[in-house]
């Protein structure tokens, strides 16, 4: 992505590294748990990312589209690193949802 390289596990869509950051996955299921310094939090069902590091994500009523972000700390702005992590997490989540929908139909 731009000048940042992404490496994936062989025969899988799971990222191993993004630039200088390593990625951590859950032992079972391969759920992405961390991108570099940013831990990911999921909803109670484990299918929607609710936070990337300090950045909280809110979804529409249907739960499929992010509509608002909240960053703790008054007057703070998103760093380029956090913005990249957010974009990738939401992109991969959307890809996963679309693949699941295709498999069901």
Residue, then its C-alpha position, 0 to 999 in steps of 0.5 A: x500500500x503506497x510505499x508500505x509493503x504487506x506480507x501475507x501467510x502462504x495460501x492465506x489472506x492473513x497478514x504477517x507484517x505491514x511495513x515494519x510492524x508484525x501482525x498477531x492472530x488468535x491461535x484458532x480461527x486466525x482472527x487478527x489481534x494486533x497490528x504493530x502497536x495497535x491492539x484490536x477489540x471486537x464486539x461480543x460476537x467477534x465479527x466486528x472490530x470495535x477499536x483499533x488501539x485508542x480509536x473506537x469505531x461505531x457502526x450504523x444500525x445494521x452494523x455493517x457500515x462504520x459511521x463514526x470514530x472516537x479518539x480519546x484525548x481532546x484535540x488529538x488527531x489521527x497519526x498516519x500510522x493509526x489511519x493506515x491501521x484503521x483503513x486496513x482493518x476495515x478493508x479486511x473486515x469488509x472483504x471477509x464479510x463479502x466472502x462470507x455472503x458469497x459462500x452463503x449464496 
